[in-house]
Amino acid sequence: MVANTDNGASPDIQCRSLTKAFPGNVEVLRPLDLEIAGGETTALVGPSGCGKSTLLRLIAGLETPSAGEVLIGGVSPAEMLRDAGLAVAFQDPSLLPWRSVRGNIELALKLARRPADPRAVEDLIRLVGLEGFADTRPGALSGGMRQRAAIARSMVTRPRLLLLDEPFGAVDELTRRQLADDLPPLWEKRQTTTLLVTHSIGEAVLLSDRVLVLTPRPAEIIADIRIELERPRAPAVTGSTEFRRLVEAVSEALAEGVRATKPPLAAQ
């Protein structure tokens, strides 16, 4: 089966008995069954080192499962990648140092075998706040500016599935808030299926339709919390009673996950 990237359909994600262990019998992910609806934004939160990024990399096809499978729109991650239907943005921007901001973004179109689209490139440069720096190479940019360029690069191909691993982690708080306000309407308008790994509970609630809370390693999903806040979400929503209630629910689920996996004092 070959993924059809021309119909614009937002792919769902299915994880079936998905398991991951690294050499030395380091179990990272226990058998996991998960379905994510097409067009939704889902956030993964959990303690540091619990396996959030590993799960995202398995869905991206960058890691091989120890058991089980991942299907994206009914096909494997490798097929989705081959048809340029999937894009990933990591906390490390990994820009090519000899290419300008514009050149790095344009390269994503070339590698995806998509036609050049100067207008789309310039629009994204403006959207992520890099006007005036299009011809600047990464070495002359701040860490936050490099991250903004990497986010633009991941979105220029209009992927049907967007995977974001702490994408705002390297930027300052003001820029983080601005990106969290500016970028979601773009992928929501395109009905892009989006999976976000974040350590920020507030960010997870603000950006997502659903928050999945993972336990400490080996990771299991301890809570699946729907976020029914109205869209589009203005920054003022963070002051609402419902927003605070949802943040508290995610926080309590995180704490419960730690309590459930912590061995009794007698066993320590």
C-alpha positions as CSV (number, residue, x, y, z in Angstrom):
1,M,0.0,0.0,0.0
2,V,1.2,3.5,-0.8
3,A,0.2,6.6,1.1
4,N,-1.7,9.1,-0.9
5,T,-0.4,12.5,-0.1
6,D,-2.4,14.2,-2.8
7,N,-5.9,13.9,-1.2
8,G,-5.0,16.1,1.7
9,A,-6.5,13.7,4.2
10,S,-5.3,14.0,7.7
11,P,-3.8,10.7,8.7
12,D,-4.7,8.9,11.9
13,I,-2.0,7.2,14.0
14,Q,-2.3,3.6,15.3
15,C,0.2,2.0,17.7
16,R,-0.4,-1.7,18.2
17,S,1.3,-3.5,21.1
18,L,4.2,-1.1,20.5
19,T,7.3,-2.0,22.6
20,K,10.8,-0.6,22.8
21,A,13.8,-1.9,24.7
22,F,17.4,-0.8,24.2
23,P,20.6,-3.0,24.6
24,G,21.2,-4.1,28.1
25,N,17.5,-5.0,28.5
26,V,16.6,-1.3,29.1
27,E,12.8,-1.3,28.7
28,V,11.6,2.1,27.6
29,L,8.1,1.5,26.4
30,R,5.8,-1.3,27.6
31,P,3.3,-2.8,25.1
32,L,1.2,0.2,24.1
33,D,-2.0,0.5,22.2
34,L,-2.9,4.0,21.0
35,E,-5.1,5.7,18.4
36,I,-4.8,9.3,17.5
37,A,-7.5,10.8,15.2
38,G,-6.5,12.6,12.0
39,G,-6.4,16.3,12.3
40,E,-6.0,16.5,16.1
41,T,-3.2,18.0,18.1
42,T,-2.0,15.6,20.8
43,A,0.5,16.4,23.5
44,L,2.8,13.8,25.3
45,V,3.8,14.8,28.8
46,G,5.7,12.8,31.4
47,P,8.8,12.8,33.6
48,S,12.2,13.4,32.1
49,G,13.6,10.2,30.5
50,C,10.2,8.4,30.5
51,G,10.2,7.6,26.8
52,K,8.2,10.5,25.3
53,S,10.8,11.2,22.6
54,T,11.3,7.5,22.0
55,L,7.6,7.1,21.3
56,L,7.7,10.1,18.9
57,R,10.8,8.7,17.1
58,L,9.0,5.3,16.7
59,I,6.1,7.1,15.1
60,A,8.4,9.0,12.9
61,G,10.1,5.8,11.8
62,L,13.5,6.9,13.2
63,E,13.5,4.0,15.7
64,T,12.6,0.4,15.1
65,P,10.1,-1.1,17.5
66,S,11.2,-4.1,19.6
67,A,7.7,-5.5,19.0
68,G,4.4,-4.2,17.7
69,E,3.8,-1.7,14.9
70,V,3.0,1.9,14.0
71,L,0.6,2.7,11.2
72,I,0.0,6.3,9.9
73,G,-3.0,6.6,7.7
74,G,-2.8,2.8,7.2
75,V,0.8,2.7,6.1
76,S,4.2,2.4,7.8
77,P,6.2,5.5,8.9
78,A,8.7,4.6,6.2
79,E,6.1,4.9,3.5
80,M,4.8,8.1,4.9
81,L,8.4,9.5,5.0
82,R,9.0,8.4,1.5
83,D,6.0,10.3,0.2
84,A,7.0,13.4,2.2
85,G,3.8,13.2,4.3
86,L,5.6,13.5,7.6
87,A,7.9,16.1,9.1
88,V,9.8,16.3,12.4
89,A,11.1,19.3,14.3
90,F,13.5,18.5,17.2
91,Q,14.8,20.7,20.0
92,D,18.1,20.6,18.2
93,P,17.5,22.6,15.0
94,S,20.3,20.8,13.0
95,L,20.5,23.5,10.3
96,L,23.1,23.2,7.6
97,P,25.7,25.8,8.5
98,W,26.6,26.7,5.0
99,R,23.0,27.5,4.0
100,S,21.1,30.6,4.8
101,V,17.8,30.6,6.7
102,R,16.0,30.7,3.3
103,G,18.3,28.0,1.9
104,N,17.6,25.6,4.8
105,I,13.9,26.0,4.4
106,E,14.1,25.7,0.6
107,L,16.1,22.5,1.0
108,A,13.2,20.8,2.7
109,L,11.1,21.3,-0.4
110,K,13.9,20.0,-2.6
111,L,14.4,16.8,-0.5
112,A,10.6,16.2,-0.6
113,R,10.6,16.5,-4.4
114,R,8.2,19.4,-4.1
115,P,8.3,22.4,-6.5
116,A,10.0,25.6,-5.3
117,D,7.6,27.9,-3.5
118,P,9.3,31.3,-2.8
119,R,6.1,32.8,-1.4
120,A,5.5,30.0,1.1
121,V,9.1,30.2,2.2
122,E,8.9,34.0,2.7
123,D,5.6,33.7,4.5
124,L,7.0,31.2,7.0
125,I,10.1,33.3,7.6
126,R,7.8,36.2,8.4
127,L,5.5,34.0,10.6
128,V,8.4,32.8,12.8
129,G,9.8,36.3,13.2
130,L,12.9,36.0,11.0
131,E,12.2,38.9,8.6
132,G,15.5,40.5,7.8
133,F,17.5,37.3,8.5
134,A,16.5,35.2,5.4
135,D,20.0,35.4,4.0
136,T,21.8,34.9,7.3
137,R,23.6,31.7,8.1
138,P,22.9,29.7,11.3
139,G,26.2,30.6,12.9
140,A,25.2,34.2,13.1
141,L,21.8,33.5,14.7
142,S,20.9,33.0,18.3
143,G,19.7,29.6,19.5
144,G,16.1,30.7,19.5
145,M,16.4,32.1,16.0
146,R,17.9,28.8,14.7
147,Q,15.0,27.0,16.3
148,R,12.4,29.2,14.6
149,A,14.1,28.5,11.3
150,A,13.9,24.8,12.0
151,I,10.2,25.0,12.7
152,A,9.6,26.9,9.5
153,R,11.6,24.2,7.6
154,S,9.4,21.4,9.1
155,M,6.2,23.2,8.0
156,V,7.1,24.3,4.5
157,T,6.3,21.0,2.8
158,R,2.8,21.2,4.3
159,P,3.1,17.7,6.0
160,R,0.0,15.8,6.8
161,L,1.7,14.6,10.0
162,L,3.8,17.0,12.1
163,L,5.9,15.7,14.9
164,L,7.3,18.2,17.4
165,D,9.9,17.2,20.0
166,E,10.2,20.1,22.5
167,P,10.2,22.5,19.6
168,F,10.1,25.6,21.8
169,G,12.5,24.4,24.4
170,A,15.5,26.4,23.1
171,V,13.8,29.7,22.8
172,D,13.3,32.5,25.4
173,E,9.9,32.7,27.2
174,L,8.6,35.7,25.2
175,T,9.4,34.0,21.9
176,R,8.0,30.7,23.2
177,R,4.7,32.4,23.9
178,Q,4.6,34.2,20.6
179,L,5.3,30.9,18.6
180,A,2.6,29.1,20.7
181,D,0.2,31.8,19.6
182,D,1.2,32.1,15.9
183,L,1.9,28.6,14.8
184,P,-1.0,26.4,15.9
185,P,-3.5,28.2,13.7
186,L,-1.3,27.3,10.7
187,W,-1.4,23.6,11.3
188,E,-5.0,23.7,12.5
189,K,-6.1,25.5,9.3
190,R,-4.4,22.7,7.2
191,Q,-5.9,20.1,9.5
192,T,-2.4,18.6,10.1
193,T,-2.3,15.7,12.5
194,T,0.2,17.0,15.1
195,L,2.0,15.2,17.9
196,L,3.8,17.4,20.5
197,V,6.3,16.4,23.1
198,T,6.7,19.0,25.8
199,H,7.7,19.3,29.5
200,S,5.4,22.3,29.9
201,I,2.0,21.3,31.2
202,G,0.5,24.7,30.4
203,E,1.8,24.5,26.8
204,A,0.3,21.0,26.4
205,V,-3.1,22.2,27.5
206,L,-2.9,25.4,25.5
207,L,-1.9,23.8,22.2
208,S,-3.6,20.4,22.2
209,D,-6.9,18.7,21.8
210,R,-5.8,15.8,24.0
211,V,-3.0,15.3,26.5
212,L,-1.5,11.8,27.1
213,V,0.3,11.5,30.4
214,L,3.1,8.9,30.6
215,T,4.5,7.2,33.6
216,P,8.2,7.0,34.4
217,R,10.2,4.4,32.3
218,P,9.1,1.9,31.2
219,A,6.4,4.2,29.9
220,E,2.7,3.5,30.0
221,I,-0.2,5.9,29.5
222,I,-1.7,6.7,32.9
223,A,-4.1,9.4,31.7
224,D,-5.8,10.5,28.5
225,I,-7.3,14.0,29.0
226,R,-9.4,15.7,26.5
227,I,-9.0,19.5,26.1
228,E,-12.3,21.0,25.2
229,L,-11.3,24.6,25.2
230,E,-12.7,26.6,22.3
231,R,-10.6,27.3,19.3
232,P,-9.0,29.5,18.2
233,R,-7.4,29.9,21.7
234,A,-6.4,33.4,22.6
235,P,-3.6,33.8,25.2
236,A,-6.2,35.0,27.7
237,V,-7.6,31.5,27.9
238,T,-4.7,30.7,30.3
239,G,-6.4,32.8,32.9
240,S,-9.7,30.9,32.8
241,T,-11.0,28.5,35.5
242,E,-11.3,25.7,33.0
243,F,-7.7,26.1,31.8
244,R,-6.4,26.0,35.4
245,R,-8.6,22.9,36.1
246,L,-7.1,21.1,33.1
247,V,-3.5,22.0,34.1
248,E,-4.3,20.6,37.6
249,A,-5.7,17.4,36.1
250,V,-2.6,16.8,34.1
251,S,-0.3,17.7,37.0
252,E,-2.2,15.2,39.3
253,A,-1.9,12.5,36.6
254,L,1.8,13.0,36.4
255,A,2.1,12.8,40.2
256,E,0.0,9.6,40.2
257,G,2.2,8.1,37.6
258,V,5.3,8.7,39.7
259,R,3.6,7.3,42.8
260,A,2.3,4.2,41.0
261,T,5.8,3.3,39.7
262,K,7.8,4.2,42.8
263,P,8.9,1.1,44.8
264,P,7.8,0.9,48.5
265,L,10.3,2.3,51.0
266,A,11.0,-1.2,52.3
267,A,12.2,-2.2,48.8
268,Q,14.4,0.8,48.3
